[in-house]
Amino acid sequence: MLPNSSEINLLIPSHKLPLYAKKVLVTAPRNYACRLSEEIIKTGGLPVLMPTIETCFLSDYTDLDITLQKLDKFNWIIFTSRNGIIAFFQRLHELNIPHSALQNCQLCALGKDSESLLSFCGRVDLIPEEPSPAGIVAELSKMPNIHDQTVLLPTPEVVGLPEPNIIPNLINDLYKLGIQVTRLSTYMTQCIDKNIYTVELNLIRQGIIDMIAFSSTAEIESFIRMFDSKNDYENSIIACFGPYTATNAQTLGLNVSIVSDDYSSFAGFTAAMADFFN
């Protein structure tokens, strides 16, 4: 059994933990990699960090700044990632726009991301039961007069990679509800140069990495580009953070063995890994 405490239980011998000695490659960007690695360590695993994408500041803030001055025009602001929340509120701060500018907007966040939203503005109006874009659409579809609503959707600007279908599909689904959607790039997602990962890539090719943990489609896209052949990584078990990432992984040719049912937190992702080995 895993400890209920959020702390690492030092009284449990490492060899009795479900991921004992398993080398798990973490491809998430730095801010997510830190949290996922902590959960892996709690269950006895050995995280190997190899972020395949990074999130960073926009190169041009013009559109973002113009929109942030007109927040009173939106009924909803729907955040689909923690990075979107952080970038949004950081820019509000830099522009000296008070949080009172959000008083006419209802705010939505997914799963554990809601904690970040609470820390910035002290409220979250909607946390979908299913922590996914489909969950957002399902909740909004139950609301009366939703077709009259306007939604601001903070998203990443994807550079150097094909944009995953997650955000475009969400926008299409919201349009089907009759909602007016304004997409707003708040930060940038781009791939990382594979040349900094000589050691890690060799570990994968040699079959030393037991499992590769993907938390997003963009990570997978960038990961695949780092290899000449899928044979280079076929000896590692593939784990995906939820069914949407898993479906896209399979579309990209990966053999997915682990999909977390609880994708509201990295604890749920790690529990799925543990269940696989148990």
C-alpha positions in Angstrom: 0.0 0.0 0.0 1.2 3.5 -0.8 1.3 6.0 2.2 -1.6 8.5 2.3 0.7 11.2 3.4 2.1 13.7 0.9 5.5 13.2 2.5 7.9 10.4 1.6 7.5 7.7 4.2 11.0 6.9 5.3 9.9 3.9 7.4 9.0 1.8 4.4 12.0 -0.1 3.0 12.7 1.0 -0.6 12.5 -2.6 -1.9 8.9 -2.8 -0.8 7.8 0.2 -2.8 6.0 -0.6 -6.1 8.4 1.3 -8.4 11.6 0.1 -6.6 14.7 0.6 -8.8 12.6 1.4 -11.9 14.2 4.0 -14.1 11.4 6.3 -15.3 12.1 8.9 -18.0 10.2 12.1 -17.4 9.7 14.2 -20.5 7.5 16.9 -19.0 8.8 20.5 -19.0 10.7 21.6 -15.9 7.9 22.9 -13.7 5.8 19.7 -14.2 8.9 17.4 -14.2 9.7 18.5 -10.6 6.2 17.5 -9.3 6.0 14.2 -11.3 9.5 13.2 -10.2 8.6 13.7 -6.6 5.7 11.3 -6.9 7.9 8.8 -8.7 10.4 9.0 -5.9 7.7 8.5 -3.2 6.9 5.1 -4.8 10.5 4.0 -5.0 11.2 4.9 -8.7 14.3 6.6 -10.1 13.3 9.5 -12.3 15.6 10.4 -15.2 14.9 13.9 -16.3 14.7 14.6 -20.0 12.2 17.4 -20.7 11.5 17.3 -24.4 9.7 20.6 -24.5 10.0 23.9 -22.6 7.5 26.6 -21.9 8.7 30.2 -22.0 7.7 33.8 -22.5 6.1 35.0 -25.7 8.2 36.9 -28.2 5.4 39.4 -28.8 2.9 40.5 -26.2 0.8 42.8 -28.4 -2.3 40.6 -28.7 -2.1 39.4 -25.1 -1.8 43.0 -23.7 -4.7 44.3 -25.8 -7.0 41.5 -24.7 -6.1 41.8 -21.0 -7.3 45.4 -21.2 -10.8 44.2 -22.2 -11.5 41.4 -19.8 -14.9 42.8 -18.9 -16.1 41.6 -22.4 -15.8 37.9 -21.4 -18.2 35.8 -19.3 -15.7 33.0 -18.8 -12.0 32.5 -18.7 -11.2 28.8 -19.2 -7.7 27.7 -18.2 -6.5 24.3 -19.6 -3.1 24.3 -18.0 -1.2 25.5 -15.0 1.3 27.3 -17.3 -1.6 29.2 -18.8 -2.7 30.4 -15.3 0.8 31.4 -14.3 1.5 33.3 -17.5 -1.9 35.0 -17.5 -1.6 36.4 -14.0 2.0 37.3 -14.3 1.2 39.5 -17.3 -1.7 41.0 -15.4 0.8 41.9 -12.6 3.3 43.4 -15.1 0.6 45.6 -16.6 -0.7 46.6 -13.2 -4.2 45.3 -14.0 -6.0 44.6 -10.8 -7.8 41.3 -10.1 -11.0 43.3 -9.9 -10.9 43.3 -13.7 -12.0 39.7 -13.5 -15.1 40.4 -11.4 -17.5 39.8 -14.3 -15.7 36.7 -15.4 -16.3 33.1 -14.2 -13.1 31.2 -13.9 -12.5 27.5 -14.8 -9.5 25.3 -14.2 -8.8 21.6 -14.4 -7.9 19.2 -11.5 -5.0 20.3 -9.4 -4.5 23.4 -11.6 -7.4 24.9 -9.6 -5.0 25.2 -6.6 -2.8 27.5 -8.7 -5.8 29.6 -9.7 -6.9 29.9 -6.1 -3.4 31.0 -5.1 -3.5 33.9 -7.6 -7.0 35.2 -7.3 -8.7 33.4 -4.4 -11.5 31.8 -6.4 -12.4 29.1 -8.9 -16.0 29.0 -10.3 -15.8 25.7 -12.1 -13.7 22.6 -11.7 -15.0 20.0 -14.1 -15.6 16.5 -12.6 -13.6 15.1 -15.5 -10.3 17.0 -15.6 -10.1 17.4 -19.4 -11.3 19.6 -22.2 -14.2 17.1 -22.7 -15.1 17.6 -19.0 -15.2 21.4 -19.6 -17.6 21.0 -22.5 -19.8 18.5 -20.5 -20.2 21.0 -17.6 -20.9 24.0 -19.8 -23.4 22.1 -21.8 -25.6 21.7 -18.7 -25.8 25.5 -18.1 -28.8 27.5 -19.3 -28.2 30.2 -21.9 -24.6 29.0 -22.4 -25.0 29.8 -26.1 -25.0 33.5 -25.2 -21.7 33.3 -23.4 -18.3 34.6 -24.4 -15.2 32.6 -23.4 -11.5 33.6 -23.3 -9.2 30.6 -23.7 -5.6 31.2 -22.7 -3.4 28.7 -24.7 0.2 28.1 -25.6 1.7 29.2 -28.9 3.3 26.0 -30.2 6.6 26.7 -32.0 8.6 24.2 -34.1 6.1 21.3 -33.6 2.7 20.4 -35.0 0.0 21.7 -32.6 -1.6 18.8 -30.7 -5.4 18.5 -31.5 -6.4 19.1 -27.9 -7.0 22.9 -28.0 -8.4 22.9 -31.6 -10.9 20.2 -30.7 -11.9 22.1 -27.5 -12.6 25.2 -29.5 -14.7 23.3 -32.0 -16.7 21.7 -29.2 -17.3 25.1 -27.6 -18.4 26.5 -30.9 -20.9 23.7 -31.2 -22.5 24.9 -28.0 -22.9 28.3 -29.6 -20.2 29.9 -27.4 -18.1 32.7 -28.7 -14.5 31.7 -28.2 -11.5 34.0 -28.2 -8.2 32.1 -28.2 -5.3 33.9 -26.6 -1.7 32.9 -26.6 -0.2 33.5 -23.1 3.0 31.6 -23.3 5.1 29.6 -25.8 5.8 25.9 -26.0 8.8 24.7 -28.1 11.0 21.6 -28.5 14.4 21.3 -26.8 17.6 20.6 -28.7 18.3 16.9 -28.5 22.1 17.5 -28.5 22.0 18.2 -24.7 20.7 14.7 -24.1 23.5 12.5 -25.3 23.6 10.4 -22.1 19.8 10.1 -21.7 19.3 9.1 -25.3 21.9 6.4 -25.1 20.3 5.0 -21.9 17.0 4.7 -23.9 18.7 3.0 -26.9 20.5 0.6 -24.6 17.2 -0.5 -23.0 18.3 0.8 -19.6 15.2 3.0 -19.1 12.3 0.9 -17.8 9.5 3.3 -18.5 8.9 6.6 -20.4 6.2 8.8 -18.8 4.5 11.3 -21.2 2.2 14.0 -19.8 1.3 15.7 -23.0 1.2 15.1 -26.8 3.7 17.9 -27.4 6.3 16.0 -25.3 5.7 12.9 -27.5 6.0 14.8 -30.8 9.4 16.3 -29.6 10.6 13.0 -28.2 10.0 11.1 -31.4 12.0 13.7 -33.4 15.0 12.9 -31.2 15.4 9.4 -32.7 16.1 7.9 -36.1 14.0 4.8 -35.5 11.2 3.7 -33.1 13.4 0.7 -32.5 15.6 3.0 -30.4 12.9 3.2 -27.7 10.7 0.1 -28.1 12.3 -1.7 -25.1 10.8 0.9 -22.7 7.3 0.7 -21.3 5.2 3.7 -22.4 3.0 5.4 -19.8 0.6 8.3 -20.6 -1.1 10.8 -18.3 -4.7 10.1 -19.3 -6.6 8.8 -22.3 -6.2 11.9 -24.5 -2.5 11.8 -24.4 -2.6 8.0 -24.8 -4.8 8.2 -27.9 -2.5 10.7 -29.6 0.5 8.6 -28.6 -1.0 5.6 -30.3 -1.8 7.7 -33.4 1.9 8.6 -33.4 2.9 5.0 -33.4 3.7 4.3 -29.8 2.7 1.1 -28.0 1.0 2.4 -24.8 1.0 0.1 -21.8 -0.1 2.4 -19.0 -2.9 5.0 -19.0 -3.9 6.7 -15.8 -7.6 6.7 -14.9 -7.1 9.4 -12.4 -5.5 12.2 -14.5 -6.4 15.0 -12.1 -2.9 14.8 -10.5 0.5 13.3 -10.9 -0.2 11.1 -7.9 -2.8 9.4 -10.0 -0.4 9.0 -12.8 2.2 7.4 -10.6 -0.4 5.1 -9.0 -1.2 3.8 -12.5 2.5 3.0 -13.0 2.6 1.3 -9.6 -0.5 -0.8 -10.4 1.1 -2.0 -13.6 4.1 -3.4 -11.8 2.0 -4.9 -9.0 
